Amino acid sequence: MLGAGGMGEVYRARDAQLNRDVALKILPAAFAVDGERLARFRREAQMLASLNHQNIGHIYGFEEPADAGPSGLHALVLELVEGPTLADRLASGPMPVEDALAIARQVADALAAAHDQGIVHRDLKPANIKLRPDGVVKVLDFGLARAVESSATRVDLSNSPTITTPAHMTAAGTILGTAAYMSPEQAKGRPADTRSDIWAFGCVLFEMLAGVRTFPGNEVAEVLAGVIKDEPRWASLPPRTSPVLLRLLGRCLQKDPRRRLQHIGDAQFDLDESAGAPAGDSTVRRLSGERLAWAVLAMLLAAAAVVSWFYGPGSATPVANELRFEVATPPTTDPLSLAISPDGRNLVFAADNEGRSKLWLHALNELSSRPLAGTEGGFYPFWSPDGRSIAFFSGGKLNRLDLEGGLVRPISNAPNPVGGSWGRDGTILFSPNFTGPIYSVAATGGDVTQITRTDESHSSHRFPLLLPDGRHFLYYVPGGEASRGVYVASLDGGSDTRLLGHADAPAVFVPPRRLIFVSAGKLLAQPFDPQTRTLSGTPSPVADQVVAVGDSAQAGLSASAAGALVYRAGAGKGQRQLIWFDRAGKPLGTAADPDDAGVEEPSMSPDGRRVGISKTTNGNTDVWILDLDRRLLSRFTYDGAAESVPIWSPDGTKIVFNSNRGGRYNLYVKAASGTGSEELLLQTEQNKAAVDWSPDGRLILFRSPSLSTGFDLWALPLEGDRRPFPVVQTMFEERDGQFSPDGNWIAYQSNESGRMEIFVQSFPGPGGKIQVSTVGGAQVRWRKDGRELFYIALDGKLMAVPIRRAGSGSIEAGAPVALFATRVGGAIRGTYLQQYVVSPNGDRFLMNTVTNEASVAPVTVILNWRPPSAP
């Protein structure tokens, strides 16, 4: 026996089948006679078993008696975590700040992972936090309080898993959790949500720093009264507690859950900042509760005053003074996705969260940002005119997020999108494909209407921006000097007019009469009449800095109807380097020097001696070949159009790639030696990119986007009539398929379940398919012998899945195993293909590693900007 409590007795046990020690939690006898409670507990345990995080104690199984009789034992099989609990450690007094921060960061990571899955702990406390000897922190009993919510047990304030009010209270008024760490709403018998966990987190952090509980007392009633009415004992905190930590504690321990920290991810940034923040001066007295409240309030009011100063009370009209300041964001591989709200008060941007990119919201009168649930993989956001909703792209869709309520719903297919704009009449203009025209759709969804017309010289219309009249709009055309630039067009038809031929990215409109755009690395402004749609005067500088411009010819630039302007300076892409790693994630050496240019989508030759890559230099993308033996990088294609996504033939003599030289991305093939002419393999009205070549050399697998079905997988025969045929075509996104080494199976990623997962299906069919990933994944690769699949999970870890041939020509997939955390920019990076290759025996991985993703420049905010020449 290891211990006992309200949830039952816990034993160290031996799993004879898997030859490992486990923790066996024997549930109270009351479970056996309460079928409804037992069923609820079973369902809860099944859901919790889906949690897979290094800081969360795992649930391995749920054991029941064979006869299910009332006398049988019911038990949870849990991960056995060695080491003391945090409660054991705190028995000896407060902890050094650095130790407390190390533990708090891991607890916050665990809570964030669970909250993202909709799971609330409800009973976070030091006794449920284990400290392993190797420094890893494990949070135990996630969500189990909910599963036993109808039980009533005697409590011990420090160790009991749950407490309840007296039995005569109704179920709705049942109070769960340990009193010293319960939120005020729990203490009042109200339902607990993620904000209740955040309160408990604040209590635990307070106790680690102070060495005493946040709300003292010897009786349950006394403690609960303090939770509901009293301020924490701020004077107990060390005198040198940093202001950042004081602010975090104040936000976590707000009694009103609406004013409390709303997402535990926000705490992670304060904890990281605290690790490097200077401590308060030793002469400063400990803050009382009142003084801390005033300190937090003063900071918020100061930030709010900045906004109100420039907008005036009750008005969005700026006054004469200009203000420039910076907003630091979490690390991101997508620094260009940002947008300022129409009233200039809120900023939305893309940044990383738990290894995945999400959209974040930052109010300019607040101190921190928060991730927006349901926006995983979101990019190129833009606002509704009333500022209540955000449109964005993800999963091959144009989506809408209503901020009040958090509802996310798809509006239209957008397989390979490049920008959108939301009009006052509820019409959205958007570019659903990398190459092609602009379309319109209602913000509530419905039919899609083509708005612009493209031709060979103007094959891509991107980033539409509606002007104030709601009928005219700007858009951008990339390409050569003859066609590149910012254009103005009308929803009513008529000819389009090029306004700016020297713009490197889309322009934004700043009322009342300015266009802001990027040219030669500088941010410029030029007078523009929105009624006549004409420019006048000469450009004047806004910022004499290099402004981010990426592959999509998009700048990190946005403006509001209220006149606020935001931009992000610096390079549009992080520096990358091809690095070899072993299966444990240990770097084994580099394959080439670091490259600031856009190196993407490595593809290894069959002999393992060369790697084809897509590389952008001076704004033009070409295919390049890296000789691994000589570390020599040489250019393979030379056309002025874009060429990318090289795929080797199985004998290594040819390379297929795509190019938009004809106005659409079509498939071309060329000898791998670089000699001879290029052959056009496939030309259609849809864009396309090869993703693999069949082992027998007879077929090329490619993906192609459609407005009706999104990305689909097709096969192009290289013999006979060469008529392509669909391989996987549904209403969902199917991308980046890979032939098995014997050619009988295809592994690919699809979002048919609501998120990207990895599937394997027979080829060419008919036959079934199996899902091999468990919690999302992308970028699948086969091992050369077909006995293992690799993919990148949504949290960025490289996963390995054993594959076994079964009877009747079928295969079976084993459980995915995490190998190591990758740094390739995330599992899903827009529409890029795989960012790594696998050695033939699967013991090494050449990863296209982002080496400086944490150095992204902050967002610069300009309130009430006026050019120097303005009257």
ZAMARGU-4260 file (C-alpha; in steps of 0.2 Angstrom, whole numbers, plus 5000, padded with zeros to 4 digits):
<rodrens>
0) 5000/5000/5000 | 5006/5017/4996 | 4992/5027/5003 | 4973/5029/5005 | 4960/5043/5004
5) 4943/5047/4998 | 4946/5040/4981 | 4951/5023/4988 | 4967/5014/4992 | 4983/5015/4981
10) 4995/5000/4980 | 5011/4998/4971 | 5008/4983/4959 | 5016/4973/4946 | 5009/4972/4928
15) 5014/4954/4924 | 5010/4955/4905 | 5020/4971/4902 | 5033/4968/4915 | 5032/4985/4924
20) 5027/4992/4941 | 5011/5002/4941 | 5000/5011/4954 | 4984/5002/4957 | 4970/5013/4964
25) 4956/5002/4972 | 4940/5012/4971 | 4928/5013/4986 | 4916/4999/4988 | 4902/5012/4985
30) 4906/5011/4967 | 4901/4993/4965 | 4883/4996/4970 | 4881/5012/4960 | 4880/5007/4942
35) 4877/5025/4936 | 4892/5032/4945 | 4903/5017/4939 | 4898/5020/4921 | 4902/5039/4923
40) 4918/5035/4931 | 4922/5022/4917 | 4918/5035/4903 | 4929/5049/4912 | 4943/5037/4914
45) 4942/5033/4895 | 4943/5051/4891 | 4957/5055/4902 | 4967/5040/4895 | 4968/5051/4879
50) 4979/5063/4888 | 4997/5061/4882 | 5008/5073/4890 | 5025/5071/4899 | 5019/5081/4915
55) 5002/5071/4917 | 5001/5055/4926 | 4995/5042/4913 | 4980/5030/4915 | 4984/5013/4908
60) 4968/5004/4911 | 4952/5001/4921 | 4950/4984/4929 | 4933/4977/4933 | 4928/4960/4941
65) 4923/4947/4928 | 4906/4944/4936 | 4903/4963/4939 | 4895/4958/4956 | 4893/4970/4970
70) 4908/4962/4980 | 4920/4963/4966 | 4935/4976/4966 | 4936/4990/4953 | 4953/4998/4951
75) 4962/5011/4940 | 4979/5006/4933 | 4990/5021/4934 | 5007/5026/4930 | 5018/5024/4945
80) 5027/5040/4948 | 5042/5039/4960 | 5047/5053/4971 | 5039/5064/4984 | 5023/5075/4982
85) 5024/5094/4982 | 5015/5093/4998 | 5029/5082/5005 | 5042/5095/4999 | 5032/5110/5006
90) 5031/5102/5023 | 5049/5109/5026 | 5045/5127/5021 | 5045/5139/5006 | 5055/5135/4991
95) 5068/5145/4982 | 5060/5155/4968 | 5070/5146/4954 | 5064/5129/4960 | 5046/5135/4962
100) 5046/5142/4944 | 5053/5126/4937 | 5039/5116/4945 | 5025/5130/4941 | 5030/5130/4923
105) 5028/5111/4921 | 5011/5111/4931 | 5005/5125/4919 | 5010/5115/4904 | 5000/5100/4910
110) 4985/5111/4914 | 4986/5119/4896 | 4987/5102/4888 | 4972/5096/4898 | 4962/5112/4895
115) 4965/5111/4876 | 4956/5094/4877 | 4942/5101/4887 | 4947/5092/4903 | 4947/5101/4920
120) 4957/5094/4935 | 4945/5102/4948 | 4956/5096/4962 | 4974/5103/4959 | 4984/5104/4975
125) 5002/5099/4981 | 4997/5082/4986 | 4992/5078/4968 | 5009/5085/4961 | 5023/5072/4961
130) 5041/5078/4960 | 5052/5064/4951 | 5070/5063/4955 | 5075/5068/4937 | 5066/5085/4939
135) 5051/5080/4929 | 5034/5085/4938 | 5019/5074/4936 | 5001/5080/4939 | 4990/5066/4945
140) 4972/5062/4946 | 4967/5074/4931 | 4948/5076/4931 | 4944/5061/4943 | 4936/5073/4955
145) 4922/5075/4942 | 4920/5056/4941 | 4917/5054/4959 | 4907/5070/4962 | 4892/5061/4971
150) 4903/5053/4984 | 4904/5060/5002 | 4919/5057/5012 | 4928/5064/5028 | 4941/5076/5023
155) 4959/5080/5028 | 4963/5098/5022 | 4980/5094/5015 | 4978/5076/5008 | 4960/5072/5004
160) 4956/5070/4985 | 4939/5078/4987 | 4927/5085/4999 | 4909/5088/4999 | 4896/5098/5008
165) 4885/5088/5020 | 4875/5074/5012 | 4858/5083/5013 | 4864/5096/5000 | 4858/5094/4983
170) 4869/5087/4969 | 4870/5105/4961 | 4877/5112/4977 | 4890/5099/4979 | 4907/5106/4983
175) 4922/5097/4977 | 4940/5099/4979 | 4951/5102/4994 | 4946/5117/5003 | 4963/5126/5004
180) 4964/5126/4985 | 4946/5128/4980 | 4940/5143/4969 | 4927/5154/4976 | 4914/5147/4964
185) 4918/5129/4969 | 4916/5135/4987 | 4899/5141/4983 | 4894/5125/4976 | 4895/5131/4958
190) 4902/5121/4943 | 4921/5121/4940 | 4929/5126/4924 | 4947/5129/4918 | 4947/5145/4928
195) 4945/5135/4944 | 4961/5126/4940 | 4969/5143/4937 | 4964/5148/4954 | 4971/5132/4962
200) 4987/5135/4952 | 4988/5152/4960 | 4986/5144/4977 | 4999/5131/4974 | 5012/5144/4967
205) 5008/5156/4982 | 5012/5141/4994 | 5028/5137/4985 | 5034/5154/4987 | 5027/5159/5004
210) 5028/5142/5013 | 5011/5144/5020 | 4993/5142/5012 | 4985/5156/5004 | 4969/5154/5015
215) 4973/5147/5032 | 4961/5138/5044 | 4959/5122/5054 | 4941/5119/5049 | 4933/5117/5032
220) 4921/5131/5035 | 4934/5143/5041 | 4945/5140/5025 | 4930/5141/5014 | 4925/5158/5022
225) 4942/5164/5018 | 4942/5159/5000 | 4925/5168/4998 | 4928/5184/5008 | 4947/5187/5012
230) 4962/5192/5002 | 4977/5181/5001 | 4990/5183/5014 | 5001/5194/5003 | 5013/5199/5017
235) 5019/5181/5018 | 5027/5182/5001 | 5046/5184/5001 | 5051/5203/5000 | 5060/5201/4984
240) 5046/5193/4974 | 5047/5200/4957 | 5033/5212/4950 | 5029/5200/4936 | 5026/5186/4949
245) 5015/5197/4960 | 5005/5202/4944 | 5003/5184/4940 | 4997/5179/4957 | 4985/5194/4957
250) 4977/5188/4941 | 4976/5170/4946 | 4968/5174/4963 | 4954/5186/4957 | 4938/5180/4965
255) 4927/5184/4951 | 4931/5171/4937 | 4927/5183/4924 | 4941/5194/4929 | 4953/5180/4933
260) 4967/5174/4921 | 4957/5166/4907 | 4970/5154/4900 | 4984/5145/4909 | 4995/5148/4893
265) 4996/5166/4898 | 5004/5161/4915 | 5017/5152/4906 | 5024/5168/4898 | 5024/5177/4915
270) 5033/5162/4923 | 5046/5163/4909 | 5048/5181/4911 | 5050/5179/4930 | 5064/5167/4927
275) 5074/5182/4920 | 5066/5196/4928 | 5075/5206/4942 | 5068/5204/4959 | 5061/5219/4969
280) 5073/5229/4979 | 5077/5222/4996 | 5071/5238/5004 | 5054/5237/4997 | 5041/5231/5010
285) 5030/5216/5006 | 5014/5221/4997 | 4998/5220/5007 | 4983/5213/4998 | 4976/5231/4995
290) 4993/5237/4989 | 4995/5223/4976 | 4977/5226/4970 | 4981/5244/4968 | 4997/5240/4959
295) 4989/5228/4946 | 4975/5241/4944 | 4987/5255/4941 | 4996/5245/4927 | 4980/5241/4919
300) 4974/5259/4920 | 4990/5266/4913 | 4989/5255/4898 | 4971/5259/4896 | 4975/5278/4897
305) 4987/5276/4882 | 4972/5270/4871 | 4960/5283/4878 | 4972/5297/4876 | 4973/5294/4858
310) 4955/5290/4854 | 4947/5301/4867 | 4932/5297/4878 | 4918/5288/4869 | 4926/5291/4852
315) 4937/5282/4840 | 4943/5298/4832 | 4962/5301/4835 | 4969/5317/4841 | 4986/5325/4835
320) 4999/5316/4845 | 5007/5300/4839 | 5013/5286/4849 | 5024/5271/4844 | 5026/5256/4855
325) 5030/5237/4853 | 5020/5221/4858 | 5030/5206/4861 | 5022/5190/4855 | 5026/5172/4859
330) 5038/5163/4847 | 5030/5160/4830 | 5035/5152/4813 | 5021/5164/4805 | 5026/5182/4809
335) 5016/5189/4795 | 4999/5183/4801 | 4992/5198/4811 | 4978/5210/4810 | 4972/5226/4820
340) 4954/5227/4824 | 4943/5241/4815 | 4943/5251/4831 | 4961/5250/4834 | 4960/5242/4851
345) 4964/5223/4848 | 4977/5214/4839 | 4976/5196/4833 | 4991/5187/4827 | 4998/5169/4825
350) 5010/5162/4837 | 5015/5145/4845 | 5005/5137/4859 | 5009/5119/4865 | 5019/5115/4850
355) 5005/5121/4838 | 5002/5137/4830 | 4986/5146/4835 | 4978/5164/4834 | 4981/5175/4849
360) 4971/5190/4855 | 4980/5205/4863 | 4970/5220/4869 | 4981/5236/4868 | 4975/5241/4885
365) 4980/5224/4893 | 4996/5217/4899 | 4996/5200/4890 | 4989/5190/4876 | 4979/5174/4876
370) 4977/5160/4863 | 4960/5158/4855 | 4952/5141/4856 | 4948/5132/4840 | 4960/5142/4829
375) 4974/5129/4828 | 4984/5131/4812 | 4975/5147/4809 | 4984/5160/4798 | 4980/5177/4788
380) 4966/5183/4800 | 4955/5198/4796 | 4941/5206/4806 | 4923/5209/4804 | 4918/5227/4803
385) 4910/5227/4820 | 4926/5219/4828 | 4915/5205/4836 | 4922/5191/4824 | 4938/5186/4816
390) 4939/5176/4800 | 4955/5166/4797 | 4961/5151/4786 | 4965/5133/4792 | 4962/5116/4787
395) 4958/5121/4769 | 4944/5131/4775 | 4939/5150/4777 | 4933/5150/4795 | 4924/5162/4806
400) 4927/5164/4825 | 4914/5174/4835 | 4923/5181/4850 | 4908/5182/4861 | 4904/5163/4864
405) 4920/5157/4855 | 4910/5148/4841 | 4921/5143/4826 | 4912/5138/4810 | 4918/5135/4792
410) 4912/5147/4779 | 4919/5140/4763 | 4933/5129/4756 | 4949/5138/4753 | 4962/5124/4749
415) 4978/5136/4747 | 4972/5153/4753 | 4981/5170/4751 | 4970/5183/4761 | 4953/5190/4763
420) 4943/5205/4768 | 4926/5207/4777 | 4914/5221/4771 | 4900/5230/4780 | 4886/5222/4770
425) 4892/5205/4777 | 4902/5200/4761 | 4919/5192/4762 | 4931/5193/4748 | 4945/5180/4748
430) 4958/5172/4738 | 4955/5153/4740 | 4970/5147/4730 | 4989/5152/4728 | 4985/5155/4709
435) 4968/5161/4703 | 4955/5174/4705 | 4947/5183/4720 | 4930/5176/4725 | 4916/5182/4736
440) 4905/5173/4749 | 4893/5179/4763 | 4900/5179/4780 | 4887/5166/4785 | 4892/5154/4771
445) 4883/5150/4755 | 4887/5151/4736 | 4904/5157/4731 | 4905/5170/4716 | 4920/5173/4706
450) 4925/5192/4706 | 4941/5195/4696 | 4947/5187/4680 | 4965/5180/4678 | 4976/5177/4663
455) 4993/5170/4660 | 5002/5187/4665 | 4990/5190/4680 | 4988/5172/4686 | 4987/5176/4705
460) 4976/5189/4713 | 4980/5190/4732 | 4975/5198/4748 | 4959/5208/4743 | 4956/5223/4754
465) 4939/5232/4753 | 4939/5251/4753 | 4927/5262/4764 | 4913/5262/4750 | 4911/5243/4751
470) 4911/5242/4732 | 4929/5244/4728 | 4944/5234/4734 | 4963/5233/4732 | 4972/5217/4728
475) 4990/5212/4725 | 4998/5203/4710 | 5015/5195/4712 | 5027/5191/4698 | 5038/5201/4686
480) 5039/5220/4684 | 5027/5220/4670 | 5012/5214/4681 | 5018/5215/4699 | 5009/5227/4710
485) 4994/5234/4719 | 4978/5235/4709 | 4961/5243/4712 | 4945/5234/4706 | 4926/5235/4708
490) 4913/5222/4714 | 4902/5229/4700 | 4914/5224/4686 | 4924/5235/4674 | 4943/5236/4671
495) 4956/5234/4685 | 4969/5248/4687 | 4987/5246/4693 | 4990/5258/4707 | 5008/5254/4713
500) 5020/5244/4702 | 5034/5245/4715 | 5026/5238/4730 | 5033/5221/4736 | 5017/5216/4745
505) 4999/5221/4747 | 4995/5239/4753 | 4984/5244/4767 | 4972/5259/4768 | 4974/5272/4782
510) 4960/5284/4784 | 4957/5297/4778 | 4968/5297/4763 | 4984/5286/4763 | 4990/5270/4756
515) 5004/5261/4766 | 5015/5249/4757 | 5032/5240/4757 | 5045/5244/4744 | 5063/5239/4744
520) 5062/5235/4763 | 5055/5251/4769 | 5037/5255/4774 | 5030/5270/4764 | 5014/5280/4763
525) 5007/5289/4748 | 4991/5300/4747 | 4976/5291/4740 | 4959/5297/4736 | 4947/5282/4740
530) 4933/5290/4730 | 4942/5293/4714 | 4954/5278/4718 | 4969/5288/4712 | 4986/5292/4720
535) 4995/5308/4721 | 5011/5316/4728 | 5026/5306/4732 | 5029/5292/4745 | 5035/5297/4762
540) 5043/5285/4775 | 5034/5278/4789 | 5047/5266/4795 | 5065/5265/4789 | 5066/5247/4793
545) 5066/5231/4784 | 5048/5225/4785 | 5044/5206/4784 | 5038/5200/4767 | 5036/5181/4765
550) 5034/5168/4751 | 5016/5173/4748 | 5021/5191/4744 | 5012/5196/4761 | 5019/5209/4773
555) 5017/5209/4792 | 5006/5224/4790 | 4989/5229/4795 | 4979/5245/4798 | 4962/5249/4806
560) 4948/5261/4801 | 4952/5271/4816 | 4969/5275/4810 | 4980/5263/4820 | 4994/5254/4810
565) 5004/5239/4815 | 5018/5230/4807 | 5032/5218/4811 | 5050/5221/4805 | 5063/5208/4801
570) 5065/5194/4790 | 5049/5185/4784 | 5056/5168/4787 | 5066/5160/4801 | 5084/5154/4797
575) 5084/5135/4793 | 5097/5122/4793 | 5097/5104/4787 | 5102/5094/4803 | 5104/5075/4805
580) 5096/5068/4821 | 5096/5050/4828 | 5080/5042/4835 | 5083/5050/4852 | 5084/5068/4845
585) 5103/5069/4847 | 5110/5080/4833 | 5123/5071/4823 | 5129/5085/4812 | 5123/5097/4798
590) 5121/5093/4780 | 5123/5111/4774 | 5126/5128/4781 | 5112/5139/4788 | 5102/5148/4775
595) 5092/5163/4778 | 5082/5160/4762 | 5067/5150/4760 | 5073/5132/4760 | 5058/5120/4761
600) 5052/5103/4757 | 5068/5092/4756 | 5067/5076/4746 | 5081/5063/4746 | 5087/5053/4731
605) 5085/5034/4731 | 5104/5032/4734 | 5103/5044/4749 | 5117/5055/4742 | 5107/5070/4736
610) 5093/5081/4743 | 5081/5091/4732 | 5074/5107/4740 | 5063/5122/4736 | 5074/5137/4739
615) 5069/5156/4737 | 5082/5168/4732 | 5079/5186/4728 | 5060/5183/4728 | 5061/5169/4715
620) 5058/5151/4720 | 5068/5137/4711 | 5073/5119/4714 | 5091/5116/4720 | 5101/5100/4723
625) 5111/5097/4739 | 5126/5085/4737 | 5127/5078/4754 | 5145/5071/4752 | 5152/5087/4746
630) 5140/5099/4755 | 5138/5107/4738 | 5121/5116/4734 | 5118/5119/4715 | 5103/5126/4706
635) 5092/5114/4696 | 5079/5126/4688 | 5082/5143/4680 | 5065/5149/4674 | 5059/5167/4680
640) 5043/5159/4686 | 5042/5148/4702 | 5048/5130/4703 | 5046/5120/4718 | 5042/5103/4727
645) 5055/5091/4719 | 5051/5073/4719 | 5064/5059/4713 | 5060/5045/4702 | 5063/5028/4710
650) 5079/5025/4699 | 5085/5042/4704 | 5087/5048/4685 | 5073/5061/4685 | 5065/5074/4695
655) 5047/5080/4694 | 5043/5097/4700 | 5029/5110/4698 | 5030/5128/4690 | 5018/5142/4688
660) 5026/5148/4672 | 5010/5145/4662 | 4998/5154/4675 | 4994/5138/4685 | 5006/5126/4694
665) 5008/5112/4682 | 5019/5097/4683 | 5036/5096/4674 | 5050/5083/4673 | 5069/5085/4670
670) 5084/5073/4671 | 5091/5073/4688 | 5108/5076/4680 | 5102/5094/4676 | 5105/5091/4657
675) 5092/5091/4643 | 5076/5100/4642 | 5061/5100/4654 | 5045/5091/4649 | 5028/5097/4653
680) 5019/5082/4661 | 5002/5088/4666 | 4993/5104/4663 | 4976/5108/4670 | 4966/5122/4676
685) 4969/5117/4694 | 4986/5120/4704 | 4995/5104/4708 | 5011/5097/4716 | 5019/5080/4715
690) 5020/5072/4732 | 5028/5055/4727 | 5033/5043/4713 | 5027/5025/4714 | 5041/5012/4717
695) 5038/5004/4700 | 5040/5021/4691 | 5023/5020/4682 | 5013/5033/4692 | 5016/5050/4700
700) 5005/5054/4715 | 5000/5072/4716 | 4989/5084/4726 | 4977/5096/4718 | 4965/5109/4727
705) 4947/5111/4722 | 4935/5124/4728 | 4922/5110/4729 | 4932/5096/4738 | 4947/5105/4745
710) 4964/5096/4742 | 4963/5079/4734 | 4976/5065/4730 | 4977/5060/4711 | 4988/5048/4702
715) 4996/5052/4685 | 5000/5037/4674 | 5016/5039/4664 | 5011/5027/4651 | 4996/5026/4639
720) 4984/5041/4638 | 4992/5049/4654 | 4974/5053/4661 | 4975/5057/4679 | 4963/5048/4691
725) 4958/5052/4709 | 4965/5041/4723 | 4957/5050/4738 | 4944/5062/4734 | 4931/5068/4748
730) 4924/5084/4755 | 4939/5084/4767 | 4957/5088/4765 | 4968/5074/4759 | 4987/5079/4756
735) 5005/5073/4755 | 5002/5055/4751 | 5017/5043/4751 | 5018/5026/4742 | 5023/5011/4753
740) 5039/5003/4747 | 5030/4989/4739 | 5017/5001/4731 | 5002/4992/4738 | 4998/5006/4751
745) 4997/5025/4752 | 4999/5034/4768 | 4992/5052/4769 | 4985/5065/4780 | 4967/5070/4781
750) 4956/5081/4792 | 4940/5070/4790 | 4940/5068/4809 | 4940/5087/4812 | 4959/5088/4814
755) 4974/5081/4803 | 4977/5063/4806 | 4987/5050/4797 | 4978/5036/4787 | 4984/5021/4777
760) 4974/5014/4763 | 4976/5001/4750 | 4982/5006/4732 | 4974/5006/4719 | 4960/4998/4729
765) 4947/4993/4733 | 4951/4990/4751 | 4950/4997/4768 | 4959/5011/4777 | 4966/5012/4794
770) 4970/5027/4805 | 4988/5026/4812 | 4989/5042/4822 | 4980/5045/4838 | 4980/5063/4843
775) 4983/5071/4826 | 4998/5071/4814 | 5005/5077/4797 | 5020/5075/4786 | 5020/5056/4785
780) 5035/5046/4779 | 5038/5027/4776 | 5054/5017/4782 | 5062/5009/4766 | 5057/4991/4772
785) 5039/4997/4775 | 5039/4991/4793 | 5038/5008/4801 | 5029/5024/4798 | 5034/5041/4804
790) 5024/5057/4806 | 5025/5073/4816 | 5011/5075/4829 | 5002/5091/4832 | 5013/5095/4847
795) 5028/5094/4835 | 5035/5077/4841 | 5041/5065/4828 | 5031/5049/4830 | 5036/5031/4825
800) 5022/5018/4821 | 5027/5000/4819 | 5018/4992/4803 | 5014/4973/4802 | 5008/4963/4787
805) 4992/4954/4792 | 4983/4940/4783 | 4973/4943/4767 | 4984/4957/4761 | 4980/4968/4775
810) 4991/4978/4787 | 4991/4982/4806 | 4998/4997/4814 | 5005/4997/4832 | 5004/5011/4845
815) 5013/5027/4840 | 5029/5031/4850 | 5036/5048/4852 | 5054/5049/4847 | 5059/5067/4850
820) 5053/5085/4848 | 5056/5093/4831 | 5059/5111/4826 | 5053/5111/4808 | 5040/5125/4811
825) 5026/5114/4817 | 5017/5099/4810 | 5006/5109/4798 | 5014/5124/4790 | 5001/5130/4778
830) 5002/5119/4762 | 5021/5115/4763 | 5025/5096/4761 | 5036/5086/4772 | 5050/5095/4781
835) 5061/5080/4784 | 5068/5064/4776 | 5071/5047/4784 | 5087/5037/4781 | 5084/5020/4773
840) 5085/5010/4790 | 5075/5023/4800 | 5089/5027/4812 | 5093/5045/4806 | 5082/5059/4801
845) 5087/5074/4791 | 5076/5088/4798 | 5074/5105/4790 | 5077/5114/4807 | 5072/5131/4811
850) 5087/5138/4821 | 5081/5155/4826 | 5062/5155/4828 | 5062/5163/4845 | 5070/5179/4838
855) 5055/5185/4829 | 5053/5204/4831 | 5039/5211/4841 | 5024/5220/4833 | 5026/5238/4831
860) 5010/5248/4835 | 5008/5266/4828 | 4993/5276/4835 | 4987/5292/4827 | 5001/5291/4813
865) 5003/5306/4802 | 5015/5308/4788 | 5028/5323/4790 | 5020/5332/4775 | 5002/5331/4782
870) 4995/5348/4787
</rodrens>
